[in-house]
């Protein structure tokens, strides 16, 4: 038994480490768009849209605003698809399990990377399909890996946040491709190698991850990775590849675990928690998407078209993205630490989890406040200040998505996690489509000056405070009711 338990422990750790590497190197690469745009411009993608125009003192200059508009449109579509398909991805994961979801992810991701490899300036339109495919495959990698946190209950929120931070940091992969391109490695070679890495994803799918799900909370004597069979010492256990029990969230695993009535999907959807959380995510996500999508033209404007300075600041932005994997776990550590504290008299585990999640939403320098500071810095047209903007952006983004997944996991039944996570991402994606009209407004009526749009988005970010305040008030009311009930009894 001790040998078996040791093997299971090693397998859990190996699953955790390889999942972290997968999220870090592949899942969120599309958000390194600013680095890839630099390479695409160097290679002449959409260069036919640039034309000579007469500037001040009859000087001739190259106007590439139409080229920038195409790149902005690609990122708008990609970021929308990335979130929109989180809903069908969530339903797919909840209904068919891990293996089916990952095989689809591998197919889409490989197809997308092959399309980029086969693209060229003459076939620039392939990017409109290739980048969304990379985004859909990447979000599926993230969804199927977040369940690994269920194996480490006392550190569950930390691991979920860590994986979301790794998802953010994976955008630095395009920086590596940019640096390799400057060293003579072609874009085609880089993406062919990315396609070949799908072999590793397939091996993880069949040898480390479950066919269905990792349940939460874990049942007593849960044996992760044990093949189903007539083992007398484990007759009550459910394996990770659960062939004995399906519908892990709906079936009691031990006699000591009482059945409880979970909220229906519809009740979760119509709750104030869900509506407030949607507003919280949508407002801040729009700010981040517009910043990433317009970073290259913004740097061109602040540097007066100096390509070497643009490259320097693009590299700095990509390097800061690597720090997301270091920033995100702190949010989860705060939640896990307070979840582990003794509960108040009459307080349920669910309420304790909610109380802990409030800390990650209301902290003095966290999430909504970070977003306002980041937006203020981005609004000031000072080139050196953008270094601080990059730091605030990656810090806020790592807390945003980690807090999003962690809050949904504690505020709603786990059997609805995939669907609710997908739906909140879909609805926030619809809201994020406003980034393209904002970009068109800057390029058109505002003459390339984004000041008024940035100020408007900064004011809009204030609405992100509504959700954490409501959750805090809800938890305080529950505590007050418990106190009154205790006093009356």
Secondary structure, 3 states (H helix, E strand, C coil): CHHHHHHHHHHHHHHHHHHHHHHHHHHCHHHHHHHHHHHHHHCCCCHHHCEEEECHHHCEEEECHHHHHHHHHHHHHHHHHHHHHHHHHHHHHHHHCHHHHHHHHHHHHHHHHHHHHHCCHHHHHHHHHHHHHHHHHHHHHHHHHHHHHHHCHHHHHHHHHHHHHHHHHHHHHHHHHHHHHHCCCCHHHHHHHHHHCHHHHHHHHHHCCCCCCCCCCCCCCCECCCCCCCCHHHCCCCECCCCCCCCCCCCCCCCCCCCCCCCCHHHHHCCHHHHHHHHHHHHHHHHHHHHHHCHHHHHHHHCCCCHHHHHHHHHHHHHHHCCHHHHHHHHHHHHHHHHCCCCCCCCCHHHHHHHHHHHHHHCCCCCHHHHHHHHHHHHCCCCCCHHHHHHHHHHHHHHHHHHHHHHHHHHCCHHHHHHHHHHHHHHHHHHHCHHHHHHHHHHCCCCCCCHHHHHHHHHHHHHHHHHHHHHHHHHHHHHHHHHHHHHHC
